[in-house]
Amino acid sequence: MKQQTTSPDFQLDIIIVSYNTAELTLRAIRSVYTETRHTRFNLIVVDNDSHDGSADKIADEFPDLTLIRSPTNTGFSGGCNLGARQSNAELILLLNPDTVVLDGAIDKLYQFAQAHRDNGIWGGITLNNDLSLNTHNAWSRPTTLTLLFSALGLSKLFSDSCFFNKANYGCWQRNSEREVDIVQGCFFLTSRTLWEQQGGLDESFFMYGEEADYCLKAIDKGYQPIITPQARIIHHGGASETTFSGKIIKLLKGKVELVNRHSKTWQKPLHKGLLSLYVINKAVGSSLLSLLKPARKKQAGEWKKVLFATADWLKGWNT
């Protein structure tokens, strides 16, 4: 069994990285305190140089939590690493500021991790604000087929298929435990042993893709991320982004960086080409749709921005 370090004070360190999401962050913090009753936890909030008064509002309402005011925006990876350096519990939970903990989810995830120690990475189920299922809690390793089916729109057209939508485990109803390749970073529990082995999150990923990189490297070390359906949270998603195109460009940078790190040499140009094809099809399809539905014109414009930025996002995070 892989050994873990222990802390005499806390069983769990919870790290929230906040950037211009004051009200959502406060909502998330309240839910942590309300719904976590059986696990001794240390809550660490890293404010990434917000300009909406986030840090002061958090300090006023929750003076007893650990608040780190970063003088610069270090990204999600940098913020999590900064928070982790101020902690020492045996487990580290990364929790997005745009989440709401439901029905003792953190307690349940902690207990699940205790029962499955060797997995090293654990996650739960994510829901939308209306409590409908959000299937973005877990992903499979990117492959030529998954990127091809995404580029052609087949993964969306056959979203319930585990062949065409293997990337998102389409046929899995999220009502059973399952080992996965990637646990989404919004509700991401890992052992400190593994965290320290890997040096935390790779800060080359400013945001998006860092948890996938962490999981894939962990799998190479013999760990296997796993999901429990018992631990559920609401995840709003993309709250710190001001534009749709801005979010998609950052997502694509993360995907390209994953290709750079984890695809075989001969696959790299092919996988980047499939990501480009995905954007081309989205831009063309949304433009055609906007001719029939003028209300879609804005979205079509956003996809054009992503298309025109191809040379930029194909650099990845330009490391």
TARA-V708608 format. One record per residue. RES is the residue in three letters. SS is DSSP state (~ for helix, > for strand, _ for the rest). NEAR is the number of other C-alpha atoms within 8 Angstrom. Layout:
# TARA-V708608
res ss near
RES SS NEAR
RES SS NEAR
This chain:
# TARA-V708608
res ss near
MET _ 4
LYS _ 5
GLN _ 5
GLN _ 8
THR _ 8
THR _ 8
SER _ 9
PRO _ 4
ASP _ 6
PHE _ 11
GLN _ 12
LEU > 14
ASP > 16
ILE > 12
ILE > 15
ILE > 13
VAL > 14
SER > 15
TYR _ 12
ASN _ 10
THR _ 13
ALA ~ 14
GLU ~ 7
LEU ~ 10
THR ~ 12
LEU ~ 10
ARG ~ 10
ALA ~ 13
ILE ~ 9
ARG ~ 8
SER ~ 11
VAL ~ 11
TYR ~ 8
THR ~ 7
GLU ~ 12
THR _ 11
ARG _ 8
HIS _ 5
THR _ 10
ARG _ 8
PHE > 9
ASN > 11
LEU > 10
ILE > 13
VAL > 13
VAL > 16
ASP > 15
ASN > 15
ASP _ 10
SER _ 12
HIS _ 6
ASP _ 7
GLY _ 9
SER ~ 15
ALA ~ 11
ASP ~ 7
LYS ~ 9
ILE ~ 11
ALA ~ 9
ASP ~ 7
GLU ~ 6
PHE _ 7
PRO _ 7
ASP _ 4
LEU _ 9
THR > 8
LEU > 10
ILE > 9
ARG > 9
SER > 10
PRO _ 6
THR _ 6
ASN _ 10
THR _ 10
GLY ~ 10
PHE ~ 9
SER ~ 14
GLY ~ 11
GLY ~ 14
CYS ~ 14
ASN ~ 10
LEU ~ 9
GLY ~ 13
ALA ~ 11
ARG _ 7
GLN _ 6
SER _ 8
ASN _ 11
ALA _ 14
GLU _ 13
LEU > 11
ILE > 14
LEU > 12
LEU > 13
LEU > 13
ASN _ 12
PRO _ 13
ASP _ 12
THR > 15
VAL > 11
VAL > 14
LEU > 11
ASP _ 7
GLY _ 11
ALA ~ 14
ILE ~ 12
ASP ~ 11
LYS ~ 10
LEU ~ 15
TYR ~ 10
GLN ~ 8
PHE ~ 10
ALA ~ 11
GLN ~ 7
ALA ~ 6
HIS _ 7
ARG ~ 9
ASP ~ 8
ASN ~ 11
GLY _ 13
ILE > 14
TRP > 16
GLY > 16
GLY > 14
ILE > 15
THR > 13
LEU > 14
ASN _ 11
ASN _ 8
ASP _ 5
LEU _ 7
SER _ 7
LEU > 7
ASN > 10
THR _ 10
HIS _ 8
ASN _ 11
ALA > 12
TRP > 13
SER _ 11
ARG _ 8
PRO _ 7
THR _ 7
THR ~ 9
LEU ~ 6
THR ~ 13
LEU ~ 12
LEU ~ 9
PHE ~ 12
SER ~ 12
ALA ~ 13
LEU _ 10
GLY _ 9
LEU ~ 12
SER ~ 15
LYS ~ 8
LEU ~ 6
PHE _ 9
SER _ 11
ASP _ 8
SER _ 12
CYS _ 11
PHE _ 6
PHE _ 12
ASN _ 18
LYS ~ 12
ALA ~ 11
ASN ~ 11
TYR _ 12
GLY _ 14
CYS _ 8
TRP _ 8
GLN _ 6
ARG _ 8
ASN _ 6
SER _ 7
GLU _ 9
ARG > 7
GLU > 8
VAL _ 12
ASP _ 13
ILE > 13
VAL > 19
GLN _ 13
GLY _ 9
CYS _ 9
PHE > 13
PHE > 13
LEU > 12
THR > 12
SER > 12
ARG ~ 13
THR ~ 10
LEU ~ 10
TRP ~ 11
GLU ~ 8
GLN ~ 7
GLN _ 10
GLY _ 7
GLY _ 9
LEU _ 13
ASP _ 10
GLU _ 9
SER _ 6
PHE _ 12
PHE _ 12
MET _ 11
TYR _ 11
GLY _ 12
GLU ~ 14
GLU ~ 12
ALA ~ 11
ASP ~ 11
TYR ~ 12
CYS ~ 14
LEU ~ 12
LYS ~ 9
ALA ~ 13
ILE ~ 11
ASP ~ 7
LYS _ 6
GLY _ 6
TYR _ 11
GLN _ 14
PRO _ 16
ILE > 13
ILE > 13
THR > 14
PRO > 11
GLN > 9
ALA > 15
ARG > 13
ILE > 14
ILE > 13
HIS > 14
HIS _ 9
GLY _ 5
GLY _ 6
ALA _ 8
SER _ 7
GLU _ 8
THR _ 6
THR _ 6
PHE ~ 8
SER ~ 10
GLY ~ 10
LYS ~ 10
ILE ~ 9
ILE ~ 11
LYS ~ 11
LEU ~ 11
LEU ~ 12
LYS ~ 14
GLY ~ 15
LYS ~ 11
VAL ~ 13
GLU ~ 13
LEU ~ 12
VAL ~ 11
ASN ~ 9
ARG ~ 7
HIS ~ 7
SER _ 9
LYS _ 6
THR ~ 5
TRP ~ 6
GLN ~ 9
LYS ~ 11
PRO ~ 7
LEU ~ 9
HIS ~ 12
LYS ~ 11
GLY ~ 8
LEU ~ 11
LEU ~ 11
SER ~ 9
LEU ~ 10
TYR ~ 12
VAL ~ 12
ILE ~ 9
ASN ~ 10
LYS ~ 9
ALA ~ 12
VAL ~ 8
GLY ~ 8
SER ~ 13
SER ~ 11
LEU ~ 8
LEU ~ 9
SER ~ 12
LEU ~ 8
LEU ~ 6
LYS _ 8
PRO ~ 7
ALA ~ 6
ARG ~ 10
LYS ~ 12
LYS ~ 7
GLN ~ 8
ALA ~ 12
GLY ~ 9
GLU ~ 10
TRP ~ 13
LYS ~ 9
LYS ~ 9
VAL ~ 13
LEU ~ 10
PHE ~ 7
ALA _ 9
THR ~ 9
ALA ~ 7
ASP ~ 7
TRP ~ 13
LEU _ 10
LYS _ 10
GLY _ 14
TRP _ 11
ASN _ 4
THR _ 4
